[in-house]
């Protein structure tokens, strides 16, 4: 398969996802039944972003041209350890390896082993040669390089296992926002999406905000009502009740709309159902706290990434800021 063959095959995949035929609907229903965090709504949002940002032919062609991809690559076998925190979260890594011309052996997460497996099998059915390029395995051995995504704890094991090989090891990351108090209702609505999509489980979800002293939280909490239905989601509600109980028992001040807790904290990571905030007196003071923080994936705000774009990454928005394509091309 040459580069053009691979791009054409990805167009077939894009069309399949957008057609949303009964076969794909059944697969999505199975994935939602397996993992309670994978609601049909959030699976569809993840798929929509893949179709809009990752798979359009013009974007793939421009991406390949940017890296001067050709058909003369000395193909290596890349071992991929995929995460399962949000639907199809490992698709971008798969796409990087596939479009580059390398081979890949994928270990799927047990939390997300239906969607990706089905898409790979569809590629097999359309082009049997793909079986030479993509394989699935429970244990990764004998690969030339590795890309592994997981928690800080699992990253220590990955480093131990893969230290002898070229590798990208990803750890826990999160995203934050800096507010001025002059945001429009539309901007706050988009911020609510950045906070709540995928129940806040992604590294691009906002888990901490900085606000000016005297900030009025009421408009923000009102926009959070868009996701008030989270209170009817059993797994989410259990987390909300637990975090609320901790706040009450420890006499911690909190604000809530009944489904999202706002709690003042210096920590940038927050629990499910909870959003941390800190006050600042000077915008430069807030910016200084963000500089060089390796735990931050995205910064959203009027002077940073636009509100609502944290959850719509493009082809060159690489996790942890590490250029995956450049890594693959230097093997």
N, C-alpha and C positions, 0 to 999 in steps of 0.2 A: 504494500500500500504506500503510495506517495502522499505528499502533503495535500494535494488537491482531492485525492480519494478520501482522506480523513475528514476534510472540511465538508465534502458532499455528504458523507455518512452522518455527520453531526447535524446537517440540515434535515435529514430524514428523521433523526431523533427529535429535533425541535418540532417538526410537523406532528409527530406522534404525540408528544406531550400536549401540544396545543389542541389537537383534535379531541383529546379527553374521551376516548372511546370506552365502551363498557369494560374491556379488559383492563385498561389503566385505572378506571374507577374502582374496580374490584381490588387491584393491588394496593391502592391508596387506603381502601377500607381495611384491608388486612394489616397494613402498617399502623393505622390508627388503633386497631384492636390490640395489637401487640404492645404499643407504647402509648400510655394515656396522655403523654405530653404532646404527641403528634396528632393534633386535632385536624380534621379535614380542611379547615380554614387555613391553618398554618402550613400544611403540606402544599396547598394550592399557592400560597404566597411565595414559598420557597421555589416552587416549580416556575411560577411566573417570572421571578427574578432571573432564573437560569435561562429561560427562553428570551427574555428581553435584554439581558446584559452579557451573557456568556456565549450564546449560540447563534446570534445573527451572523450571516455570512460575511457582511462587510466588516463587522467587528473582529471576527476571527482572522480574516485576511489581513487587516491592519495590524493586528497583534502579531501574527506570524512575520509580517514584513518588518515590524519594529525590531524583532530579534534576528532578522535575516535568516529565518529558518529555510532549510533546503532539504533535499532527499539524500544527503551524503553523511548523515549523522552516524556515528559508530554506536549503535544501539546498546544500551545497558539495561539490566533488569532492575527496576526500582521497586523496592518494597514499600507499600503504603499501609500505615496503620491509621484507620479512619476513626474519628470520634462519632458520637451518637447523640450529642446534646440537642441538636435541632435537625429537622429533616434534610437529608441530602447534603449535610455540611461538608462532606469530603469530595463533593463533585468537582470543585475547582482544582484540587490536587490531581484527581483523575484526568481532568481535561488538560492540565499542564503536561503531564507525562504523555498522554495520547497524542496531542497536537505536535509535541516535540519530536516524535518518532521513536522514543524509547519504549521498552517493554515494561509491563508492570504486573506485580503480584500484590493483590489487595487482601488485607485482613479487615473485614467489615466489623463494625461494632455490633454487639448483640442487641443493642437498642435500636439499630437502624440497619437491619440485614435483609430487608424485603425490597425497598424501593430501588436501591443501587443495584442489587443483584438482578432484579427484573430488567432494568435498563441495559445492563451488560448482556443479558441473555437476548434482548431484542437486537442488539448490535450483532451478536453471533448469528442470529437468524437471517439478518439482511446481508451480512458479509462474513462468510466462514473464516476468512483470513484473520479476522479480529481475534480469533482464539489463539493465534500466535503472539498477539500483542498484550492481551489482558487475561489474567487468570485469578482465581480466588483461592485462598488458602486459610486454614485455621492457625497455622504456625508459619512465620516467615523465616526462611533459611536460604542461604546461598545467594542472596541478592547482592548487587554491586553497590547499591546505595539505598538509603532509607529516608522516608519522610513520615514522621510519627507525630500524631496529635493526641494530647491527653491532658491530665491534670498535673499539677506540680509533683504529686507523688509518683504517678506513672512515668513522668519524664525522667526521674532518677533511674528507674529500671531500663528505660529506653537507652539512656546514655551508657549504662553498663553493658547492655546487649549489643549496641550498635557503635560503640566507641572506635572500633577498628575500621569503620567504613565512613565514607562521606555521608553526612546526614543533616537533616533539619529536624530538630526536636522542639515541639511546641508545648508551651505550658499554659497555665491559667492566665487569661487576660480579660479585661473588661473595658468599658467605654464610659466617658464622662461628658458633662455639658457645663458650659459657663453661660449664665443668664445675666442680662443687664437690667431686667425689670421693664424693658420697653418692647418686649416681644408682642407680636400681634396674636390674636386668637388662633389664626391659621398656623403660625409658627409653634404655638403651644400644643396645638392638635398634632402636629407632626412630631414634636418632641414626645408626646404620649405614645406614638407608634414606636419611636426609638427605645422607649422604656419597656413597653409591654409586649411587642411582637415575640412570639415563641415563649411566652411567659417569662421573658427576661433571662432565658437560659443561654443565650449566645454571647460570644466575646464582643460582639458589636452592640449589645444592649447597654443602654445607659443605666448605671447602678449608683451614680453619685452626681450631684449637681452643686455648683457654686452659685450663690445668689448674693446680691448687694444687701447691706444692712437695711433693715426695715422693709424687706421684700414682702409683698402681699401674695400669700400662697393660695388664696381662694380661687382665682382664675385658673391656676394650674390644676388644682384638685378637681375643678369642674370639668376640665378637658379629660381628666382620667376617668370620668364617668363613661366614656366611650368603651372602656373595658370593665365596667362594673359587673358584666356577666361572668367574669372570672370567679366571682363568689359562688357561682353554681357549679364550678368545676371541682370535683372532689379532691383531687391531688393538690390543686392550688389552694383551696379553702383550708385544707389541713395545715399547710404551711402558714397561711395567714393567721389562723387561730393560734398556732404555736408561737409565732413571733409577737402577736398581740398579747398573749399571756405573759411572755417574758418581759415586755414593756410594762405591763401592769404590775407584775410582782416586784420589779426593780424600780418602780416609780419613775420610769423614763417618760419624758414628755414626748408625745407623738401627735401627728395629725393624720386623719384618714377620711376617705370618702366611702368607706365600707368594704373596699377591696384592695386598696393599696395603702401601705403605711409609709409616712414620711417621718424620718427620725434623724436628728442631728448627730453626725458622726464624722470623725476624721478619716475613717476607712473608706477606700474607694470601692471595695467589693461589698455587696449587700446580699442578704438572703432573698430567696424567692418571696415575692409579695411586698418587698421592702425597698424603699429608695432613700439613700442617704443624702444629706445636704450639709453644707457649711456656708457661713456668711463671709463676705469679704468687704473691706472698706475701700480698697483700691483694686482696679481690674488688673494692674500689673502684679499685685500681690497674688491674685488667683492664678495668673499665668505662670508665675515663678514656681508654684507648687506642682505644675504639670510638666515642666521641662525635665527631660531625661528620665521620666518614669517609665520603665520597661513593662510595667503591668498594664499600661493603657494602650488599647488598640485604636480607638477613635476619640477625637475631641469635637463636640458639636457646639455650635453657638454662632452668633452673628459675625464674629471675627474668625470663625473656624469652619469646619464642615457644616453645610446648611442643614437645618433641622429636617428630619425625615429621610435623610440619605444614608444614615448609618447602616440600615438594613438592606440597602440596595448596592452592594459592592460591584465594581466592574472587573474586567479581566485583569487589570494591573493593580487592583487593590489586594495586595498579598497579606496573608495572615502574619502577624508579628513583624510586619515591615520587611520580611526577608523575601527577596525576589526569587520565587521558586523557579521560574523559567531560566534565569541566569544561572542558578545552581545546576539545573539539569544540563545546560549547554556547556558547562565547564568540566563535566565529568570526563 
